[in-house]
Each structure stands twice: as C-alpha cells, then as structure tokens.
C-alpha cells in the first residue's frame, strides 16, 4: 500500500518532466514555482514519514530518485538552453547518477540503500539504593537514585560524576543524542513479550508503533503513560509496512508487553560556567563530555534540568502526563544573573516556567549551585524567597558548592567554597531555615553534606532532613551513613578470628567522616581497618569525592602504603563503573588486585556494605 509520504514523493517525480517542459517553453516563472513546490514536497514527505511512522523501504528508494531526477532534469534543460555551462552539468549529473547507481546496486545486492542525506528530506537517525551511603565516598555527586530510581549523573549539578558514568547508557539503557530540541520519531517495536496483551493482539517485533489511543507515541515514557489505560486502541505498522489496528482490553496498569527503542537523551543548550562537562581532561569517555538537559530524565532518574530547552509542547506534556516531581536547576531567580551563569542569554524566565508547572500541580525539587561571589549573598536570598513563594509545589532547594577541576582553561574564573565560606553560608542560612520551618512547615533549603564537612560542623540530625528528599544530590547521605553505622555497630562482635587487616579507600573528604567508623571497627580485637583517603591528582581543583577517583591515583596512594595494606583492599562501588569493575580511567579493578598481590574488592557504598565486606567470625 502506498503511504501518503510515498504518494507525495511520486508527485515530485511527476513534477520533474513538467519542470523540464516549462523551461523548454521558456515559462521560467511557472517552472520556478513548480521547482519550489517540488522542493517543499521533499521536506513534506520526510516530515510525514517521520511524524506518522510511514517510513518504508519504497520511500527510501523513491525519495533520492525523485531528488536526483528533479535536479538533473532542470540542469540538463538549462544546459540545452545554454543557460548553464556543459562542464557544470556533467559534474552535477554524473555525480548524482554515480551515487544513485551505487545506491541501487546496494539495494539490489544487500537490501540497503544509503545515499547522502539532503537538508530537508528523510535522514538517518542516529541510566543505589536509598540506604545510607558511605559519606564522602558518595558526597559531592548527584548520581544516587531518588527513592528507588537510579539517578544518572548530570553535569548540571556542577559536581563530579560517579565513576559509572562511563557508557552512553547508565541505569536503564538510554542513549544520548546531540540533537536539540527534542524531535519526534516513531517507535520501533524491538520485542513483544510472549503472551502479553500486545502479543495476543498480533503485534510482532520489527514493526513501528504508530499511535496509542489516537495519539502518536513520542517515546517510551509516552508509551508507559498511554498503556496504563484499561482499553488501548493500538495502531502499528508491521514489518511488511502494512498498517494494523487492534482494540486491546486489559487490566488497568498492565503493560502491553512492547519493548521499544530506548529514550534518547537530549543535549542542553547552555554553556554553564561551572559545567563539569567542560572541566574534564581530554581523552575521557564520551559520556563525560555529554551535556544533558532532559525533563524526562529529570522525572525518571532525578537528573537536574534547567528547562532552557523545554518547548511549549514539552511543558504541556509534563502537565498532561503529570511528570512529577521534577528536579530543576535554578541557580538564581534573577534572570540576568541566571542567564550569565548558564552562559545562555536566551534562557527563558525560570520563575514563569515554575509558575506554570505549579499551576499544573507539578512538584519540584530545585538546586542552586553556589558560586562564591556570583549567586550567593543577596542573590541567594532572593532566590530562596522567590522559590519559597511557590511552596508547596517547589518542595525543596538544595544548596550545592560549585565543583572545580584544574582543567578550566578558557573558562571564567570561579572560586570554590573554602572552610570560611562554608561556615558563613551555614550560619547565614540557619535563621532562614528556621523561618521557613515556622512559615512553611519545612526547612525548605538544604545545604549539601559537603558544606558541613568543609566547615567542620556536625551534620543535622536525621529528622532535620525531613525524609531526605535530595539524598541523591549529596544532601543527607552522610547523616544516613552515620545513623545506619551506629545502629549496626550495636551488633558488632568484640573480636574477630583470625586476625584481619583491610585498607579502605575513600576520597579526601571521606577520611574525615569515616574516621569515627574506622575507630569503632578498630576497637574490635583482631581487626584493623586502615583508611586511605586518596587525593585526586587527576582532576585536582576542589574535587574530593570517591566517585571521581581514578585507578592511577589509587595506585599511587596504595604504593605509598604497600607494606601495610592488609589482606584486602576495599574499593567503594561509587569509584567503579556501575555495571563493570572499571575505574574512571578504564583501569580494571582486577589489575589493582594483581599489582598489590591481594584481593581488591568492590564494596557497596553504604554502612551495611562496609560492615558486610569486613571478614569476621
Ligand atoms: S551546560 Fe548544560 S549540562 Fe552543563 S551544567 Fe549547564 S545545563 Fe548542565
């Protein structure tokens, strides 16, 4: 069956001889109009094919033929009329026919046709538990999950990424894309779960999902949203290109059983002064340079998004599909200041966006990456007051110190927070938190753990974190670790047999917090726990978390203690790729063990993970 897109392409083919005839009869104006109309159909058929899932093998063949035919016929006739030099025509026509001939041969012999894309036609198209985590092993990065969802690292938090951000796909299997803003495409059906509602309706893998309940399906998130209904009108295109329909009645919330192409992560359109993606040395994994800003990942994984690339359709979708809560990078509510920090003069007014989301009953957790001398002081006070005006829809604001590496050539000069500034901020913030608690019923503004460590101040009690809503943003993980360790420590034995000695690797700040836990463990007879806080020479700057430790820095630190490493080296899981025992610099964990002649063990970065890793009777 001919699709609408194919019909438009055929129409363009038919226009070619007409253009030629009109040119021959010197009807230049009419020929030009027809040529322009043909050009419009070139964009139109590609758009319809993508928008309505009408991509087909026939279209892949016809589209370039129509393009070449139109161009070639016009050029040849103009040459006959001596309006163009012959050499020009020979070059243009021979190039097109060589490409077309080659493409047809490929199609005939291997079933594929690859031709250079045109500017307007069809183009090829190119993811921890919420338990307390080892403080300072996990402090200062934004990779932990919120609730049970795995959170992806985002350079938006201006904090170091966890080591697992080493592949294009973190938790889940999402890919990344440089395309921005978001573009629609039909969803390829990759697999159909046996005996699922979709399988029973006759859907098979290899087809294209056209619509659900009368609406095109933009991405897997839209599919998950639409398939919760008890009755689903499904339209799909089979592998043979035939459009099929089915009305599926099922239990509400029961998935259809369709596996579709994964979400493609959208790139951001900012150039933040503190973006971690700009502060990496050369030669790292591609994913470390990727700048994401995607409200869907904000909803799914708690990635912070600035919303500067949010389209009106995207805003409507958030509200329609109730993608709540969202995690929003605000940094400042003063528009000029925010745009300067974002390096994006065209960034929309964040307060208007937040107001719209609040009207749509979308809950938000926000963050401010605090850059001393830039958005602190009066600017921060205004930001907090503005955001508090949207409570309860804006539930929290996390205050996070800016993270700077030594790789900041050609970037604006920024200062990182020191102990004095950390103490000042905590002192400045506390009366405001008390006022918020009185007026709003919540402390509302939550400084990250790193501020307390830098300031050398004790962490607030667990209750003051009000349920740890920004745990994944480095807020409260240390307190949770301490509380969990204290609870578990009551069951620790008085001695272990045989004697055991282990080295525990952590980040520079981690040593401060883990010291108490290490002291408690060292009170156990026969057990010796040596902390090894590793300075981050690789990134330098103010980077002090375990999540950004490289194998080479750990090796250097271990070399200095080679004679007193004990029976095992414990490496926090956050220093390794999530799904593979690889450090950020691609060094395998096993190589560490081989080099030092003892097991190097990946240890869950929680209090229970640490205790479980220590051998005891
Ligand atoms: S440039 Fe983009 S990815 Fe980087 S911090 Fe800014 S918003 Fe986030």
Boltz pocket constraint, residues with backbone or C-beta under 6 A from the ligand:
constraints:
  - pocket:
      binder: B
      contacts: [[A, 154], [A, 155], [A, 156], [A, 157], [A, 158], [A, 268], [A, 269], [A, 270], [A, 271], [A, 272], [A, 274], [A, 275], [A, 276], [A, 277], [A, 290], [A, 291], [A, 292], [A, 293], [A, 304], [A, 306], [A, 342]]
      max_distance: 6.0
